[in-house]
Amino acid sequence: MWDIMLVNAVVITMDEERRIIPDGAVGVEKNRIVFVGTSEEARKYKAGEVIDCKNHAVMPGFVDAHGHGGHSVFKSIVEDTSYWMPVMTHAYKNYITDEFWYREGRLSALERLHAGVTTGVCVLGSQPRCDSPVPAMNNARAYAEVGVKDIVCTGPCHVPWPHRFSRYEDGKRVKKEVSYEEVLESLETVISELDHANEDRTRAYAAPFGVITSVDPSAPTPADRCVRLTEQDIRQAKDIRRIAEKYNTRIHTDAFGGMIRLAYQDKEHALLGPDVHLQHCTGLSFDETLILADTDTHVSVAPGMRQMTYRTPVIELLELGAVVAITTDGSMLSSGFNMFDAMKRAKMIFRRAMNDDYYLPSEKVLEMTTIDAAKCIGMEKEIGSLEIGKRADLIAVDLMNPRLMPRIHIVDTLVGNGHPSDIDLVMVDGRIVLRDKKAVCVDEEEVLLAAETEALETAERAKHLHPFIEKKPQWGKTKIYFDEVRFDMEENRRDGGHY
């Protein structure tokens, strides 16, 4: 007897044949899929629970291959400022409590759950925070409670070293200079304790802040400034490679134009290859695109309007046979963890960038958020499609609303008009974690209110960095104007330039 049987659904399998079964069924036993076929065939079997999915599409859960832990709490209080990155980085390093990572993690996981994301990457902060294993442990604990698969990503932040971080003890801020060696030790603890933990619903990847340490970590660098690797570039690549190989885990980091060519100078240790996936990859030259394709390095990209200025060569990478995933980059006011929105934006932006309205059909972008995204993070044998033997990660999308009718071309319909509010059932590892649009494992109201309290307390601690709350109304204006300096540069100088 199976544990659960879902019947009468339009089943979008994403298997090798990309089958769509109009009156389909999925059988689940323990944490695995044991049947994918027609409802008529499924009725030969018995199950402890039969779920009627009439007028629903059942499909694999989304895989979000890159997002940031921390952003969910801050999404509504830091906006409309060019100081976003330094303010947020400084706040993450010095003005949040250990409990922050748990409360924010639950909010992040809950938002992903409602968006149909069954596996999500969490880079801890803007630059990953790894001075202690505690942030990673608390993030993983939060995701485990909500029931979403968590890939914790942390590692060394940007140079220089040592780096200043703060912890809070009895409500008081305690500053500490942390060495590069201490961060590596913390990273090893995180990976050794979290990778394959929580019945293998938690993974931990080595995630330095950038493939290269010696250039701009968040934007393309001109070729004439990417001439040779520094000693720290070489050392960090060797260390990350050593740790990843020691624990048999993967590597995830950011990359921008100039970094790939520079990293490739040290082919033995370069953070490139099939065990690596790189986020952003904006501003790459064509020779760097070829390097990624030739080394089978996987790429993930969050589609946004900045892609019109510094474009990720998504189309070229795909044509060269590289694995590319569409991601959200984290929860923010513009889109959140909405994978439907990410697919729509990818089609629009890259078609405009290529001046061709026929790139990225709906079927391809759906692949890029399911089975291709699973390949990107090295989990395609376990998740990303509905196939016998794979882990039972799936979502049910309610099709009975005006946006999704008529159901003639179902994939075009879902990609073009789908929304997280249409998802009313989510299963992770055979366990139902969202039913009737409500989380099963946590009290949603308690999660939301605790996260709001944490956001307000953090804003109060860090209010000298940026007027988090005191935002002037802009009614009747066509542009925002600023009449004050909104970032305390003196605080930054006191901290020795460590954002």
Salt bridges, closest charged atoms under 4 A:
ASP15 OD2 - ARG19 NE 2.76
GLU49 OE2 - ARG435 NH1 2.86
ASP64 OD2 - ARG112 NH2 3.08
ASP80 OD2 - LYS471 NZ 2.94
ASP98 OD2 - ARG167 NH2 2.72
GLU111 OE1 - LYS75 NZ 3.92
ASP131 OD1 - ARG129 NE 2.67
GLU181 OE2 - ARG235 NH2 2.44
GLU182 OE2 - LYS176 NZ 3.63
GLU188 OE2 - ARG242 NH1 3.24
GLU188 OE1 - LYS246 NZ 2.94
ASP195 OD2 - HIS196 NE2 3.62
GLU199 OE1 - ARG201 NH2 2.73
ASP200 OD1 - HIS196 ND1 2.64
ASP200 OD1 - ARG203 NE 2.85
ASP200 OD2 - ARG391 NH1 3.15
ASP239 OD2 - ARG235 NE 3.89
ASP239 OD1 - ARG242 NH2 3.83
ASP254 OD2 - HIS280 NE2 3.96
ASP266 OD2 - HIS269 ND1 3.19
GLU268 OE2 - HIS269 NE2 3.68
ASP275 OD2 - ARG241 NH1 2.62
ASP287 OD2 - ARG261 NE 3.14
ASP296 OD1 - HIS298 ND1 3.99
GLU316 OE2 - ARG311 NH2 2.72
ASP329 OD1 - HIS66 NE2 3.02
ASP329 OD1 - HIS68 NE2 3.47
ASP329 OD1 - HIS280 NE2 4.00
ASP341 OD2 - ARG345 NE 2.73
ASP357 OD1 - ARG352 NH2 2.39
GLU367 OE2 - ARG18 NE 2.83
GLU367 OE1 - LYS364 NZ 3.33
ASP372 OD2 - LYS364 NZ 2.89
GLU382 OE1 - ARG203 NH2 2.88
GLU382 OE1 - ARG391 NH1 3.02
GLU387 OE2 - LYS390 NZ 3.46
ASP393 OD2 - LYS149 NZ 2.62
ASP422 OD1 - ARG403 NH2 2.64
ASP424 OD2 - HIS56 NE2 2.82
ASP429 OD1 - LYS149 NZ 2.73
ASP429 OD2 - ARG201 NH1 3.43
ASP429 OD1 - ARG391 NE 2.93
GLU444 OE2 - HIS114 NE2 3.07
GLU446 OE1 - ARG106 NH1 2.71
GLU454 OE1 - ARG103 NH1 2.96
GLU460 OE2 - LYS463 NZ 2.87
ASP483 OD2 - LYS472 NZ 2.81
GLU490 OE1 - ARG493 NH2 2.88
GLU490 OE2 - ARG494 NH1 3.99
GLU491 OE2 - HIS90 NE2 3.79
GLU491 OE2 - ARG173 NH1 3.94
GLU491 OE1 - HIS464 NE2 3.80
GLU491 OE1 - ARG494 NH2 2.51
ASP495 OD2 - HIS90 NE2 2.77
ASP495 OD1 - ARG164 NH1 2.84
